[in-house]
């Protein structure tokens, strides 16, 4: 097994996840099977309870594990679906260690960070790498060097480095190379970051310099000299127009060649799938504007997978997607409004804040025949809007938003009620969905059975399905033997489509999600017709 570890210094948010994912993509293109592991030093067991304002999107894996958004980058870049075992947190490690201590597995020893916690980390990494049948294990350590909560993980990596053959281990360190007021590239932050890393017993094999412009040869030479790495091992990672260009930047910098030499590997294939996709993306000339109406619009990473899925749909449809961010709370406070866009998307979310603004946006899309896509909570609110304004069920709502609603068109199913722990009522991960032939959903998917990822609690109330469908809203897909509605559509609308599941989690740049392709194509058609 070959191990590539990615660490970061100076500041968070430099793009360690994109760096790791891009390295993984380079090896995939050379014919290697890569398994990614993300280490998050926070004490939470997983990301499921984290506020999107603080942490961005909660990404859901096929087994239902709620994880950091970087796992989404891995799946989109590398093309492998991973599980909860591929996301290690301090909470998971400490829980395992404490469970062993309580069982007496340590035979009365004093349980300490070294060796018990570090051994648990190493065992976890090696087990996941082994069980994946991969050839390269790619490990990203979240946070920055020097963070107190990350120390046990860096120590575990130091031990692993000593325990593995040198040719089986490579450490990539991502640092910031800022510009001063005069436009000079400054290497001091990188020098200090590497110094701190070396004080922990780790020495980088590669330094990736994040910068606003390409690293100058003199800057590379200075970093190599002061950080004790080869000049060819200093890699420029300047700002790119799009994150999908980063693997190509690394290839231009010959990072793949250097790592292959370090790990004593030989290339097998020379796949052009990714390069061709980027070329196609960069030649798009038509544009559409899509409004994302949500309550986390100040933190764009809260809708990261949706942004990427729209981009994927645009590549397939042959157009660039420009996102217009609309705060749903603002729509609650204005009178009549106009959204000058080619499509409206209402994403998932929890809670009442901004919900009525989203409902107003859905009504606007329906009444003005503007292409609409609703996801998860957006699906539920679309049902509520239709029930209120077309079926005539005054006060229709979800019991999540109003326990006393006279028409609970969205509700918990009987077996979910009375469960105190909210997580106990969640549907998470891959679930099989049955699609009715002759529907828009079937024309998009081309199949009666699909697997899509879920993250929701409330359902369309079965007592209202017949009444709602009698007025024209079609529930075109279901799961759980027909007890749970999965897709709603309006056949006579330009494009009015909503899913209870999250199709964005399975969208890939080279294999876009069908609902997003259909939505963007409808938006492009709408744009063309408006321009006539």
Secondary structure, 3 states (H helix, E strand, C coil): CEEEEEEECCCCCCCHHHHHHHHHHHHHHCCCCEEEEEEECCCCCCCCCCCHHHHCCCEECCCCCEECCHHHHHHHHHCCCCCHHHEEEHHHHHHHHHHHHHHCCCCCCCCCHHHHHHHHHHHHHHHHHHHCCCCEEEEEECCCCCCHHHHHHHHHHHHHHHHCCHHHEEEEEEEECCECCCCCECCHHHHHHHHHHHHCCCCCCEEEEEECCCCCHHHHHHHHHHHCCCHHHEEEEECCCCHHHHHHHHHHCCHHHHHHHHHCCCCCCCCCHHHHHHHHHHCCCEEEEEEEEECCCCCHHHHHHHHHHHHHHHHHHCEEEEEEEEEHHHHHHCCCCCCCCCEEEECCCCCCCCHHHHHHHHHHHHHCCCEEEEECHHHHHHHHHHHHHHHCCCCEEECCCCCCCCEEEEECCHHHCCCCCHHHHCEEEEEEEEECCCCHHHHHHCCCEEEEEEEECCEECHHHHHHHHCCCCEEEEEEHHHCEEEEEECCCCCCEEEECCCHHHHCECCECCHHHHHHHHHHHHHHHHHHC
